[in-house]
Amino acid sequence: MDAGTPSTDSARPDPRPRPLDVRWIHGSPSAKHNTDPDIQVHAHDEHTVVLRQNMAIDYEAPFLFLLFGQTRAVLIDTGATASAEFFPLRRVVDELVATWLARHPRDGYHLLVLHTHPHGDHIAGDGQFADRPDTTVVGADLATAWKYFGFDEDPGAVARVDLGGGRVLECLATPGHHQAAVTFYDPWSGFLLTGDTVYPGRLYIQDWAAFSRSVDRLIEFCTLRPVTHVLGCHIEMTTEPGMDYPIRTTYQPNEPPLEMTTGHLHEIRAALDELGDRPRRRAYPRFVICPDD
């Protein structure tokens, strides 16, 4: 077994929080002066990579996550652009996997592609992996994803995705932003990956009651697990509390950090209580509640 690779012995049951310590690419004043890479790659640790799509390619600039285990890696979400010419996600992922395998050689290494939900800015790159060997792409639509995780039979279950060597993701159905939304908890890093359910931006709520239940579930879930960071898939806020960038902004020089905390889950819960049964837009320091009418 490789030293330092997630394993039954080395997987961290109590991950220590540490900052992401990265300045994310955040667009340019004009496309002419854009020098950012198509995809920013940040290695949080040896086995955990955070990716961000360039705003010049798509204003959504989503974050993606690549997690390595002993027997397979998982890519969570595939970004907002289908074309490999403009958004070379497959090439970047292949390079990252090859580099990881050079340090941790093994045969038959598999890639699993999962999603936080099926909105276009999270699934557009799926086609780049359709013909990739040793790869499984699980559709993000409700029927396909729910069957894969077993949520079709028990929506309250905690599904487990084993990456090998003791790195086992815990997956929860968290509808509200979208009926098929999924949240992933990674005990190795302590990351709670919340997609568009929780992030520093506009929390678009499709189903108010379901969203409230999902926030309650996440709060309860986190009381039993060490969460280092709550990581969504976008940054839309500015560093000025309560102020978000306009929709379709492609230059965000004053972004706050991507990472949030479990305390922000309680702030969202308090905001929902404050708004009561009258869903409406209201800004808070790190997020904006936005009913998706």
HELIX and SHEET records of a PDB file:
HELIX    1   1 ALA A   31  HIS A   33  5                                   3    
HELIX    2   2 LEU A   89  ARG A  103  1                                  15    
HELIX    3   3 GLY A  120  ILE A  123  1                                   4    
HELIX    4   4 ALA A  124  PHE A  129  5                                   6    
HELIX    5   5 LEU A  142  PHE A  149  1                                   8    
HELIX    6   6 TRP A  208  THR A  223  1                                  16    
HELIX    7   7 THR A  262  LEU A  275  1                                  14    
SHEET    1   A 6 ILE A  39  ASP A  45  0                                        
SHEET    2   A 6 THR A  48  GLN A  53 -1                                        
SHEET    3   A 6 PHE A  63  PHE A  68 -1                                        
SHEET    4   A 6 ARG A  72  ILE A  76 -1                                        
SHEET    5   A 6 HIS A 110  LEU A 114  1                                        
SHEET    6   A 6 THR A 135  VAL A 137  1                                        
SHEET    1   B 5 VAL A 158  ASP A 162  0                                        
SHEET    2   B 5 VAL A 168  ALA A 173 -1                                        
SHEET    3   B 5 VAL A 182  ASP A 186 -1                                        
SHEET    4   B 5 PHE A 191  GLY A 195 -1                                        
SHEET    5   B 5 HIS A 229  GLY A 232  1                                        
SHEET    1   C 3 ARG A 202  ILE A 205  0                                        
SHEET    2   C 3 VAL A 288  PRO A 291  1                                        
SHEET    3   C 3 ARG A 282  ALA A 283 -1                                        
END                                                                             
